[in-house]
Amino acid sequence: MPNAKKATSPAYEALVADLLTEFPDLEPGALFGMPCLKSGGKAVLGSFDSGVVFKLATAPDVRAEALSLPGSALFDPSGKGRPMKDWVVVSAAHEARWGDFAAASISA
């Protein structure tokens, strides 16, 4: 049975289509079983729980901004209280901001 938290949404698919056009070096892949985009072989963002998880390690101000949005949280792929400090899940309520966070994640 597929994990619903790792399913993509139409908004995620639209984001991916736009990003693949804008950043031709990106490639689709998987991270922890979820669909993701990779740059240079490393995951930079992925689909998770109807939102998008972004790696914002080298953009601490952007990471803080993403975390300040209601419904956003550090990414905890195991669900066991061990979040990854550089990854932020941004909910679908803020999909208008996904492109900004994606650009910061990709340029890192």
C-alpha positions as CSV (number, residue, x, y, z in Angstrom):
1,M,0.0,0.0,0.0
2,P,1.5,3.3,-1.0
3,N,2.3,5.9,1.7
4,A,0.0,8.8,1.3
5,K,2.5,11.2,2.8
6,K,4.9,10.5,-0.1
7,A,2.3,11.0,-2.8
8,T,2.6,14.0,-5.1
9,S,-0.1,16.6,-5.6
10,P,-1.0,18.5,-8.8
11,A,0.7,21.6,-7.3
12,Y,3.9,19.7,-6.7
13,E,3.9,18.3,-10.2
14,A,3.4,21.8,-11.6
15,L,6.3,23.1,-9.5
16,V,8.5,20.3,-10.8
17,A,7.6,21.0,-14.4
18,D,8.5,24.6,-14.0
19,L,11.7,23.9,-12.2
20,L,12.9,21.3,-14.8
21,T,12.4,24.0,-17.4
22,E,14.1,26.7,-15.5
23,F,16.9,24.5,-14.1
24,P,17.8,21.9,-16.8
25,D,20.4,20.3,-14.7
26,L,17.8,19.0,-12.2
27,E,16.8,15.4,-12.3
28,P,13.9,13.5,-10.8
29,G,14.7,11.0,-8.1
30,A,13.7,9.5,-4.8
31,L,14.6,10.3,-1.2
32,F,13.4,8.1,1.6
33,G,10.9,6.7,-0.9
34,M,9.4,10.1,-1.8
35,P,9.6,11.8,-5.2
36,C,12.3,14.5,-5.2
37,L,14.5,16.6,-7.4
38,K,18.2,16.3,-7.4
39,S,21.0,18.7,-8.3
40,G,24.4,17.2,-8.8
41,G,23.1,13.9,-7.5
42,K,21.9,15.4,-4.2
43,A,18.3,15.9,-3.2
44,V,17.2,19.5,-3.0
45,L,13.4,19.2,-2.6
46,G,10.7,16.6,-2.5
47,S,7.0,15.9,-2.1
48,F,5.9,15.1,1.4
49,D,2.5,15.2,3.2
50,S,0.8,17.3,0.6
51,G,3.5,19.9,0.9
52,V,7.1,20.2,-0.3
53,V,10.2,19.6,1.8
54,F,13.2,21.9,0.9
55,K,16.9,21.6,1.9
56,L,17.8,25.0,3.1
57,A,21.1,24.3,4.8
58,T,23.1,27.2,3.3
59,A,20.2,29.7,3.5
60,P,19.6,30.1,7.3
61,D,17.5,33.2,6.8
62,V,15.3,31.5,4.2
63,R,15.0,28.4,6.4
64,A,13.9,30.6,9.4
65,E,11.4,32.3,7.1
66,A,10.0,28.9,5.9
67,L,9.7,27.7,9.5
68,S,7.8,30.8,10.5
69,L,4.9,29.9,8.1
70,P,1.9,28.3,9.8
71,G,1.9,24.6,9.2
72,S,5.6,24.4,8.4
73,A,8.0,22.2,10.3
74,L,11.4,20.6,10.3
75,F,11.3,17.4,8.2
76,D,11.2,14.2,10.3
77,P,11.1,11.4,7.7
78,S,11.0,8.7,10.3
79,G,8.2,10.3,12.4
80,K,10.2,9.4,15.5
81,G,11.1,12.9,16.7
82,R,14.4,13.1,14.9
83,P,14.0,16.0,12.5
84,M,16.6,17.0,10.0
85,K,17.7,20.5,10.9
86,D,18.4,21.7,7.3
87,W,15.1,20.5,5.8
88,V,11.8,22.2,6.1
89,V,8.3,21.0,5.1
90,V,6.2,23.8,3.7
91,S,2.5,23.1,3.6
92,A,0.3,23.4,0.6
93,A,-1.3,26.4,2.2
94,H,1.9,28.3,1.1
95,E,2.3,26.8,-2.4
96,A,2.6,30.4,-3.8
97,R,6.0,30.5,-1.9
98,W,7.3,27.1,-3.1
99,G,9.1,28.6,-6.1
100,D,11.1,31.0,-3.8
101,F,12.1,28.2,-1.4
102,A,13.0,25.9,-4.4
103,A,15.3,28.6,-5.9
104,A,17.1,28.9,-2.5
105,S,17.3,25.2,-2.2
106,I,18.7,24.6,-5.7
107,S,21.2,27.5,-5.6
108,A,22.7,26.2,-2.3
